[in-house]
Amino acid sequence: MPKQKTKSSAKKRFKLTGSGKIKRKHAFKSHILTKKSKKRKLALTHSTLVHQADVNSIKEQLRLK
């Protein structure tokens, strides 16, 4: 029986915290930055947690369930 592979896209985008929550980065920070305010760009720099509605889907992609 072959092993199940994790989704490569999910592996690159998500990290687990020490308490088991899933961390993600904000979108909209890669290009067309001139029209965005400094405050907005700074807020997008920080990582955040994945919304509770998406946790099960991401855990499945990372083969944590």
Backbone as CSV, one residue per row, in Angstrom:
resi,resn,N_x,N_y,N_z,CA_x,CA_y,CA_z,C_x,C_y,C_z
1,MET,0.842,-1.184,0.000,0.000,0.000,0.000,0.888,1.249,0.000
2,PRO,0.731,2.138,-0.981,1.577,3.334,-1.012,1.183,4.333,0.070
3,LYS,2.147,5.161,0.433,1.886,6.203,1.431,1.083,7.326,0.788
4,GLN,0.304,8.036,1.594,-0.422,9.195,1.094,0.498,10.404,1.122
5,LYS,0.477,11.162,0.042,1.317,12.356,-0.030,0.525,13.583,0.414
6,THR,1.223,14.541,1.002,0.592,15.810,1.353,0.480,16.649,0.083
7,LYS,-0.470,17.571,0.064,-0.600,18.489,-1.068,0.565,19.465,-1.026
8,SER,1.329,19.544,-2.102,2.509,20.412,-2.131,2.136,21.877,-1.932
9,SER,0.990,22.281,-2.489,0.586,23.680,-2.357,0.288,24.022,-0.902
10,ALA,-0.353,23.104,-0.183,-0.674,23.341,1.226,0.587,23.314,2.082
11,LYS,1.509,22.438,1.736,2.763,22.312,2.474,3.549,23.625,2.442
12,LYS,3.481,24.321,1.297,4.218,25.577,1.138,3.531,26.748,1.834
13,ARG,2.207,26.685,1.996,1.455,27.849,2.459,1.120,27.869,3.938
14,PHE,1.135,26.727,4.601,0.684,26.660,5.988,1.734,26.057,6.906
15,LYS,1.765,26.560,8.150,2.662,26.020,9.181,1.836,25.769,10.430
16,LEU,2.259,24.809,11.226,1.575,24.524,12.483,2.239,25.290,13.612
17,THR,1.434,25.815,14.533,1.979,26.444,15.729,2.234,25.358,16.773
18,GLY,2.846,25.730,17.861,3.136,24.774,18.919,1.890,24.188,19.541
19,SER,0.805,24.963,19.559,-0.442,24.481,20.163,-1.324,23.748,19.153
20,GLY,-0.844,23.601,17.900,-1.584,22.826,16.915,-2.479,23.631,16.001
21,LYS,-2.461,24.965,16.135,-3.251,25.800,15.234,-2.486,25.960,13.921
22,ILE,-3.189,26.404,12.878,-2.569,26.529,11.566,-2.380,28.004,11.226
23,LYS,-1.126,28.344,10.894,-0.757,29.712,10.571,-0.751,29.907,9.066
24,ARG,-1.108,31.117,8.611,-1.068,31.444,7.191,-0.589,32.870,7.009
25,LYS,-0.188,33.186,5.784,0.181,34.564,5.452,-0.988,35.255,4.781
26,HIS,-0.970,36.576,4.818,-2.005,37.358,4.157,-1.753,37.416,2.652
27,ALA,-2.830,37.519,1.891,-2.726,37.705,0.443,-2.582,39.197,0.134
28,PHE,-2.430,39.522,-1.134,-2.391,40.907,-1.635,-1.159,41.682,-1.163
29,LYS,-0.019,41.017,-1.015,1.191,41.719,-0.574,2.336,41.511,-1.561
30,SER,2.040,40.992,-2.759,3.141,40.638,-3.652,3.437,41.681,-4.732
31,HIS,2.422,42.365,-5.244,2.679,43.352,-6.301,1.574,44.402,-6.272
32,ILE,1.734,45.426,-7.108,0.852,46.606,-7.125,0.764,47.205,-5.717
33,LEU,1.915,47.490,-5.145,1.966,47.974,-3.770,1.926,49.501,-3.674
34,THR,2.068,50.183,-4.804,2.151,51.650,-4.754,0.836,52.286,-4.336
35,LYS,-0.284,51.696,-4.711,-1.577,52.297,-4.370,-2.081,51.883,-2.992
36,LYS,-1.383,50.984,-2.331,-1.795,50.545,-0.997,-1.082,51.384,0.060
37,SER,-1.797,51.701,1.112,-1.217,52.554,2.149,-0.173,51.788,2.956
38,LYS,0.695,52.549,3.599,1.747,51.953,4.417,1.143,51.127,5.549
39,LYS,0.068,51.651,6.139,-0.624,50.958,7.224,-1.177,49.605,6.755
40,ARG,-1.764,49.611,5.572,-2.347,48.379,5.016,-1.269,47.344,4.709
41,LYS,-0.156,47.803,4.118,0.937,46.885,3.774,1.573,46.298,5.024
42,LEU,1.704,47.102,6.060,2.278,46.615,7.309,1.373,45.569,7.951
43,ALA,0.069,45.803,7.893,-0.888,44.847,8.457,-0.849,43.521,7.696
44,LEU,-0.621,43.572,6.384,-0.567,42.359,5.568,0.725,41.568,5.773
45,THR,1.738,42.217,6.353,3.024,41.553,6.575,2.916,40.456,7.634
46,HIS,2.130,40.711,8.663,2.048,39.779,9.783,1.221,38.551,9.418
47,SER,1.620,37.408,9.956,0.855,36.191,9.699,-0.333,36.122,10.648
48,THR,-1.292,35.270,10.305,-2.502,35.135,11.103,-2.898,33.670,11.136
49,LEU,-3.948,33.364,11.864,-4.422,31.988,11.959,-5.494,31.735,10.906
50,VAL,-5.593,30.491,10.504,-6.611,30.077,9.540,-7.971,30.098,10.222
51,HIS,-9.003,30.487,9.491,-10.354,30.538,10.038,-10.828,29.127,10.385
52,GLN,-11.616,29.044,11.440,-12.074,27.761,11.968,-12.824,26.934,10.917
53,ALA,-13.537,27.596,10.005,-14.303,26.882,8.973,-13.395,26.155,7.987
54,ASP,-12.152,26.597,7.848,-11.230,26.005,6.870,-10.238,25.020,7.474
55,VAL,-10.209,24.903,8.788,-9.193,24.091,9.464,-9.258,22.626,9.038
56,ASN,-10.450,22.040,9.008,-10.563,20.621,8.665,-10.068,20.341,7.252
57,SER,-10.398,21.223,6.320,-9.976,21.066,4.934,-8.447,21.106,4.822
58,ILE,-7.816,22.028,5.507,-6.367,22.174,5.438,-5.658,21.020,6.141
59,LYS,-6.208,20.585,7.267,-5.626,19.431,7.961,-5.668,18.189,7.079
60,GLU,-6.731,18.051,6.305,-6.842,16.915,5.385,-5.782,17.015,4.296
61,GLN,-5.554,18.222,3.778,-4.543,18.418,2.738,-3.138,18.153,3.263
62,LEU,-2.916,18.491,4.533,-1.608,18.261,5.151,-1.496,16.845,5.725
63,ARG,-2.566,16.070,5.588,-2.628,14.687,6.078,-2.417,14.613,7.591
64,LEU,-3.046,15.549,8.302,-2.972,15.542,9.759,-4.157,14.820,10.378
65,LYS,-5.172,14.505,9.576,-6.361,13.819,10.077,-6.398,12.402,9.589
